[in-house]
Amino acid sequence: MRTVFLGTAPFAVSVLRTLAASEHRPSLVVTRPDRPRGRGRRLSPPPVAEAARELGIAVAQPGSVNEPAARARIAEAEPEAVCVCAFGGLIRDPLLSDYRMLNVHPSLLPRWRGAAPIERAIMAGDERTGVAIMRVTAGLDSGPVCAQESVAVGADDTYGTLAGRLSELGGRLLVATLSEGPECVEQDEALATYAEKITAEDRRLDTSRPAVELERLVRALTPHIGAQALLADGTPLGVSRARVLEDGPVPGMLALDGRRPVLGCADGALELLVVKPPGRREMSGEEWLRGLRR
């Protein structure tokens, strides 16, 4: 089947590679424009653009996929299906109605529609999540679901480990959907939940909450965003690995007198196993404490 692929973020790279290795290899990849990245703020291409060029697939990076030139470029490829994954741009009519559009969404729809489904599933303590292949419509991840498969969320899963498994599953499920053409079924709106974009406030380890919730937050934001504990002077301390303890200091206190830093929570405490001080590399909690005591 002739396809065009729309994607941008790292999650979409594995999906693109699987699609490119199938009989549905895309003839065109549409992604977002290059943007400044890193400390030097150097202009860099999106991960999907780099992968597409490595795979020898033509790349288009329009300012908007809805502009006439971008639509014309897609039309030249004469796709029978347009595949979308972590694209990050709004798709409007007439483009939306011109093609059969299939989106790879990393959740068990209608649960966790929206921008951060993997993070929100871990934060909520979901025991299972998965990938849905859905028809793209004007609504937010509300189109009919054509295929869906679940995976277990492990007690040690981070965003990085879970996203890796889901992106591999998404690629396989997309190829199977293109090959088999299953019937797409409308979602039950009464069961819909929304995965809002992660904000600066979401990153804070709020000690008025139980330690088990904060440990899930740390895993949900590792390694791409990062949870943060506030030091006494208000400085944010990045936290990328933590462990729940039954007892600890009073809520809100960061105890620095033990082997590792321990954050008191409303219920239990959080031992900070791996931290990232501002402007420094990631290190163990023990190493960070040794540096403070010198």
VEXDREN-2710 file (C-alpha; in Angstrom, 1 decimal):
% VEXDREN-2710
k/r/px/py/pz
1/MET/0.0/0.0/0.0
2/ARG/1.3/3.5/-0.9
3/THR/1.8/5.5/2.3
4/VAL/3.0/8.9/3.6
5/PHE/4.2/9.2/7.2
6/LEU/3.7/12.2/9.5
7/GLY/5.8/12.1/12.6
8/THR/8.3/14.2/14.6
9/ALA/9.2/13.0/18.2
10/PRO/11.5/10.2/19.2
11/PHE/8.6/7.9/19.9
12/ALA/7.7/7.9/16.1
13/VAL/11.2/6.8/15.0
14/SER/10.7/3.1/15.8
15/VAL/7.3/3.2/14.2
16/LEU/8.8/4.7/11.0
17/ARG/11.5/2.1/10.9
18/THR/9.1/-0.8/11.2
19/LEU/6.8/0.8/8.5
20/ALA/9.8/1.3/6.2
21/ALA/10.8/-2.3/6.5
22/SER/7.3/-3.5/5.5
23/GLU/5.4/-3.7/2.1
24/HIS/3.9/-0.3/3.1
25/ARG/7.1/1.6/3.0
26/PRO/6.3/5.4/2.9
27/SER/7.5/7.4/-0.1
28/LEU/7.5/10.6/1.8
29/VAL/7.9/11.6/5.5
30/VAL/6.4/14.9/6.6
31/THR/7.8/16.3/9.9
32/ARG/8.2/19.6/11.7
33/PRO/10.9/22.3/10.9
34/ASP/14.3/22.2/12.4
35/ARG/14.5/23.8/15.9
36/PRO/17.2/25.1/18.3
37/ARG/18.2/22.4/20.8
38/GLY/20.7/21.8/23.6
39/ARG/22.8/24.3/25.6
40/GLY/24.2/25.8/22.4
41/ARG/20.7/26.2/20.9
42/ARG/22.0/24.9/17.6
43/LEU/19.4/24.3/14.9
44/SER/18.7/20.6/14.7
45/PRO/16.3/18.4/12.7
46/PRO/13.6/16.4/14.4
47/PRO/14.5/12.8/15.2
48/VAL/12.1/11.5/12.5
49/ALA/13.8/13.6/9.9
50/GLU/17.1/12.1/10.7
51/ALA/15.7/8.6/10.7
52/ALA/14.0/9.2/7.3
53/ARG/17.1/10.5/5.7
54/GLU/19.1/7.5/7.0
55/LEU/16.4/5.2/5.5
56/GLY/16.6/7.0/2.1
57/ILE/13.0/8.4/2.3
58/ALA/12.2/11.9/1.0
59/VAL/11.5/14.4/3.8
60/ALA/9.3/17.5/3.8
61/GLN/9.4/20.0/6.7
62/PRO/6.7/22.6/6.1
63/GLY/5.8/25.3/8.5
64/SER/2.3/23.8/8.5
65/VAL/1.2/20.5/7.1
66/ASN/-2.1/22.3/6.2
67/GLU/-0.5/24.9/3.8
68/PRO/-1.2/24.4/0.1
69/ALA/2.4/23.5/-0.8
70/ALA/2.5/20.8/1.9
71/ARG/-0.8/19.3/0.7
72/ALA/0.5/19.4/-2.8
73/ARG/3.6/17.5/-1.8
74/ILE/1.5/14.8/-0.1
75/ALA/-0.8/14.6/-3.1
76/GLU/2.2/13.9/-5.4
77/ALA/2.9/10.8/-3.5
78/GLU/-0.6/9.5/-4.2
79/PRO/-1.0/7.8/-0.8
80/GLU/-3.6/5.2/-0.1
81/ALA/-3.1/5.9/3.6
82/VAL/-1.4/8.6/5.6
83/CYS/0.1/7.3/8.8
84/VAL/0.5/9.6/11.8
85/CYS/2.6/9.2/15.0
86/ALA/3.7/11.8/17.5
87/PHE/3.5/14.5/14.8
88/GLY/2.8/17.4/17.1
89/GLY/0.9/19.5/14.6
90/LEU/-2.8/20.0/14.1
91/ILE/-4.2/18.5/11.0
92/ARG/-7.2/20.3/9.5
93/ASP/-9.5/20.0/6.6
94/PRO/-9.2/19.7/3.7
95/LEU/-6.1/17.6/4.3
96/LEU/-7.9/15.7/7.1
97/SER/-10.7/14.6/4.7
98/ASP/-8.6/13.9/1.7
99/TYR/-7.0/10.7/2.9
100/ARG/-7.5/7.6/5.1
101/MET/-5.4/8.7/8.1
102/LEU/-4.3/6.2/10.8
103/ASN/-2.8/7.5/14.0
104/VAL/-0.6/5.4/16.3
105/HIS/-1.6/6.5/19.9
106/PRO/0.2/5.0/22.9
107/SER/-2.8/4.3/25.2
108/LEU/-5.8/2.0/25.4
109/LEU/-8.3/4.5/24.0
110/PRO/-10.6/6.1/25.1
111/ARG/-8.3/6.2/28.2
112/TRP/-5.6/8.8/28.1
113/ARG/-6.4/10.8/25.0
114/GLY/-4.1/13.7/24.6
115/ALA/-0.5/14.8/24.8
116/ALA/1.1/12.7/27.6
117/PRO/-0.6/9.3/27.7
118/ILE/2.5/7.3/28.7
119/GLU/3.4/9.7/31.5
120/ARG/-0.1/9.9/32.8
121/ALA/-0.6/6.1/32.8
122/ILE/2.5/5.6/35.0
123/MET/1.6/8.5/37.2
124/ALA/-1.9/7.0/37.8
125/GLY/-0.5/3.6/38.7
126/ASP/-2.2/1.9/35.7
127/GLU/-1.3/-1.8/35.6
128/ARG/-1.7/-2.0/31.9
129/THR/-1.6/0.4/29.0
130/GLY/-1.0/-0.2/25.3
131/VAL/-1.3/1.1/21.7
132/ALA/-4.3/2.0/19.7
133/ILE/-4.5/2.5/15.9
134/MET/-7.3/5.0/15.2
135/ARG/-8.7/6.9/12.4
136/VAL/-7.8/10.6/12.6
137/THR/-10.8/12.9/13.0
138/ALA/-11.3/16.5/14.0
139/GLY/-11.6/15.6/17.7
140/LEU/-8.8/15.0/20.1
141/ASP/-7.8/11.3/19.7
142/SER/-11.6/10.6/19.5
143/GLY/-11.7/8.7/16.1
144/PRO/-12.8/5.1/15.6
145/VAL/-10.3/2.5/16.9
146/CYS/-9.1/0.0/14.2
147/ALA/-6.8/-2.1/16.4
148/GLN/-5.6/-2.1/20.0
149/GLU/-3.2/-4.2/22.0
150/SER/-2.2/-3.9/25.7
151/VAL/1.0/-4.4/27.6
152/ALA/1.7/-4.6/31.4
153/VAL/3.2/-1.6/33.1
154/GLY/6.0/-2.9/35.3
155/ALA/6.7/-1.6/38.8
156/ASP/10.1/-0.4/37.6
157/ASP/9.0/1.0/34.3
158/THR/10.1/4.5/33.4
159/TYR/8.8/6.6/30.5
160/GLY/11.9/5.5/28.6
161/THR/11.5/1.7/29.1
162/LEU/7.7/1.8/28.5
163/ALA/7.8/4.1/25.5
164/GLY/10.4/1.8/23.9
165/ARG/8.1/-1.2/24.2
166/LEU/5.0/0.8/23.0
167/SER/6.8/2.3/20.0
168/GLU/7.8/-1.2/18.8
169/LEU/4.3/-2.5/19.4
170/GLY/2.9/0.5/17.6
171/GLY/5.0/-0.1/14.5
172/ARG/3.9/-3.8/14.3
173/LEU/0.2/-2.9/15.0
174/LEU/0.2/-0.2/12.3
175/VAL/1.7/-2.6/9.6
176/ALA/-0.9/-5.2/10.6
177/THR/-3.7/-2.7/10.3
178/LEU/-2.6/-1.6/6.9
179/SER/-2.3/-5.2/5.7
180/GLU/-5.5/-6.5/7.2
181/GLY/-7.9/-3.5/7.1
182/PRO/-9.9/-4.3/10.2
183/GLU/-13.2/-2.6/10.9
184/CYS/-12.8/0.6/13.0
185/VAL/-15.1/0.9/16.0
186/GLU/-16.3/4.1/17.6
187/GLN/-15.0/4.9/21.1
188/ASP/-17.2/5.1/24.2
189/GLU/-17.2/8.7/25.1
190/ALA/-18.4/7.9/28.6
191/LEU/-15.0/6.2/29.3
192/ALA/-12.8/8.9/28.0
193/THR/-10.0/10.4/30.1
194/TYR/-7.4/13.0/29.1
195/ALA/-3.6/13.0/29.4
196/GLU/-2.9/16.7/29.7
197/LYS/0.5/18.0/28.7
198/ILE/3.1/17.9/31.5
199/THR/3.6/21.3/33.1
200/ALA/6.3/22.8/35.3
201/GLU/4.0/22.2/38.3
202/ASP/3.6/18.5/37.4
203/ARG/7.4/18.1/37.8
204/ARG/7.4/19.2/41.4
205/LEU/7.6/16.5/44.1
206/ASP/4.7/17.7/46.2
207/THR/5.3/16.4/49.7
208/SER/1.7/16.7/50.6
209/ARG/1.1/13.6/48.5
210/PRO/2.0/10.0/49.4
211/ALA/5.5/8.7/48.6
212/VAL/4.2/6.0/46.4
213/GLU/2.6/8.6/44.1
214/LEU/5.8/10.7/43.9
215/GLU/7.9/7.6/43.1
216/ARG/5.5/7.0/40.1
217/LEU/6.0/10.6/39.1
218/VAL/9.7/10.2/39.1
219/ARG/9.5/7.2/36.8
220/ALA/6.9/8.8/34.5
221/LEU/9.2/11.8/33.8
222/THR/12.5/9.8/33.4
223/PRO/14.6/10.4/31.4
224/HIS/13.0/13.0/29.1
225/ILE/11.5/15.7/31.4
226/GLY/12.6/15.0/35.0
227/ALA/10.9/15.4/38.3
228/GLN/12.3/18.0/40.8
229/ALA/12.6/18.3/44.6
230/LEU/13.0/21.8/46.0
231/LEU/15.9/22.4/48.3
232/ALA/15.6/24.7/51.3
233/ASP/16.8/27.7/49.3
234/GLY/14.3/27.0/46.5
235/THR/16.8/25.5/44.1
236/PRO/15.3/22.6/42.1
237/LEU/17.1/19.3/42.4
238/GLY/16.4/16.9/39.6
239/VAL/15.4/13.4/40.6
240/SER/15.6/10.5/38.2
241/ARG/15.4/7.5/40.5
242/ALA/13.8/7.1/43.9
243/ARG/12.6/4.4/46.4
244/VAL/9.7/4.5/48.8
245/LEU/10.4/4.2/52.5
246/GLU/7.8/3.5/55.2
247/ASP/9.3/6.1/57.5
248/GLY/11.3/9.3/57.2
249/PRO/11.4/13.0/58.1
250/VAL/8.4/15.1/58.5
251/PRO/6.5/16.0/55.3
252/GLY/8.4/18.6/53.3
253/MET/11.8/18.1/55.0
254/LEU/14.7/16.8/52.9
255/ALA/16.9/14.9/55.3
256/LEU/20.6/15.1/54.4
257/ASP/22.2/13.4/57.4
258/GLY/22.0/9.8/56.2
259/ARG/23.6/7.8/53.5
260/ARG/21.3/9.2/50.9
261/PRO/18.9/12.2/50.8
262/VAL/15.4/11.4/52.0
263/LEU/12.3/13.5/51.4
264/GLY/9.5/13.4/53.9
265/CYS/6.0/12.9/52.3
266/ALA/2.4/12.9/53.6
267/ASP/2.6/9.1/53.8
268/GLY/6.0/7.5/54.0
269/ALA/9.2/9.0/52.5
270/LEU/11.1/9.1/49.3
271/GLU/14.8/8.1/49.2
272/LEU/16.5/9.9/46.3
273/LEU/18.7/7.3/44.7
274/VAL/19.8/9.3/41.5
275/VAL/19.8/13.1/41.3
276/LYS/20.8/15.9/39.0
277/PRO/21.9/19.1/40.6
278/PRO/21.4/22.3/38.5
279/GLY/24.0/22.7/35.8
280/ARG/25.7/19.4/36.7
281/ARG/25.7/15.8/35.5
282/GLU/23.4/13.1/36.9
283/MET/24.9/11.3/40.0
284/SER/23.9/9.1/42.8
285/GLY/22.3/10.5/45.9
286/GLU/25.3/9.3/47.9
287/GLU/27.7/11.1/45.6
288/TRP/25.7/14.4/45.8
289/LEU/25.7/14.2/49.6
290/ARG/29.4/13.6/49.8
291/GLY/29.9/16.8/47.8
292/LEU/27.7/18.8/50.2
293/ARG/29.7/17.6/53.2
294/ARG/33.1/18.6/51.9
END
